[in-house]
Amino acid sequence: MKFAMALTLAVPAIFFAEAGRTADAPVVVTSIKPVHSLVSAIMQGVGTPELIVDGAASPHTYNMKPSNARALQNAKVVFWVGPGLEAFLEKPLEAIGSDAIVAELDKAPGLTKLKFREGGAFEPHDDGDHDGDHHHDGDGHDHADADHDHDHGAFDTHLWLDPQNAKAMAAEITTTLVAADPANALTYQANAKTLDDRLDALDTEISGIVSPVKDKPFIVFHDAYQYFENRYHVRVAGSITVSPETIPGAERIAEIHKKVGELGATCVFAEPQFQPRLVDVVIEGTKAKAGVLDPEAATLDAGPDLYFNLMHGIANSMKECLSRES
């Protein structure tokens, strides 16, 4: 009798608790921190997406864990940039079949795409296209020259380093979430509008931060900054390596060392995950200074504000190093 009464009293409480909740969020999995940040911002108030490449890991060198495979198996929606960046995800995503909606964000409408540079600004194969110029075909996509058969495909995949591209990606994320989870459509759409406005404000802020140093040339560890370059007209004079998984040889290091010497009081930027000692080698005996840029947010905590912290971090690091007196 007591049990029956307790059950009767519990049912209305459960009913009202459920009625007051947002509709249950779908299981959403994201590949890298910048994508996770945009998805998190749009899902606020509904749920939190899962992240595969967490901590200081890089998509360039990542190995899937069993927990990642389980997350993909349970996912209703998966967001990634595409095989040009997260090659490690290509086969696992094929293996999950048609159970999940997989959104490849490098196909989002409205993206600016820049040709992948064949070796940075001072390798023999350089085609001179290091000033942000690129060409479009009729479908709005950019294409590398046919003889540029690079593993990373026809275009640079660090698309998020232009806030206008982040806006295009966010629009695609919103469309995908609304289709997958119409019960929460109004929340996704309201969050997307807020994010869109924040990204426009960020764009203006970043432009103001780097404006005083935009004419000063600098060297980066790997060629990941074209979109930042193209958007804000900063002067990347070259990269130590095209891809961070490829360690440059002695001849390449000597060539960069010579170039750094010619540039004078420039900056050479390392990245948190990759070979910062190479930067020490290339600036030794020159007037150049060392700095750190974090294009994949290795040192930042995941969440809806990460994207903004990432972009401010890059801009502030550039300004601080390039403003430094010799």
Salt bridges, closest charged atoms under 4 A:
GLU18 OE2 - ARG21 NH1 3.40
ASP24 OD1 - ARG21 NH2 2.53
GLU104 OE2 - LYS107 NZ 3.80
GLU123 OE2 - ARG252 NE 3.38
ASP126 OD2 - HIS130 ND1 3.58
ASP127 OD2 - LYS115 NZ 3.79
ASP129 OD2 - LYS115 NZ 3.59
ASP137 OD2 - HIS143 NE2 2.68
ASP139 OD2 - HIS141 ND1 3.17
ASP142 OD2 - HIS134 NE2 3.56
ASP142 OD1 - HIS136 ND1 2.74
ASP145 OD1 - LYS115 NZ 3.63
ASP147 OD1 - HIS148 NE2 3.98
ASP156 OD1 - HIS158 ND1 2.90
ASP162 OD1 - ARG231 NE 3.82
ASP196 OD2 - LYS167 NZ 3.76
ASP197 OD2 - LYS193 NZ 2.82
ASP200 OD1 - LYS167 NZ 2.87
ASP203 OD2 - ARG231 NH2 2.64
GLU205 OE1 - HIS312 NE2 2.84
ASP223 OD1 - ARG117 NH2 2.66
GLU229 OE1 - ARG117 NH2 2.81
GLU245 OE1 - HIS60 ND1 3.93
GLU245 OE2 - HIS152 NE2 3.50
GLU262 OE2 - LYS258 NZ 3.01
GLU271 OE2 - HIS222 ND1 2.71
GLU296 OE2 - HIS60 NE2 2.76
GLU296 OE2 - HIS158 NE2 3.51
ASP305 OD1 - ARG198 NH1 3.21
GLU320 OE1 - ARG324 NH2 2.99
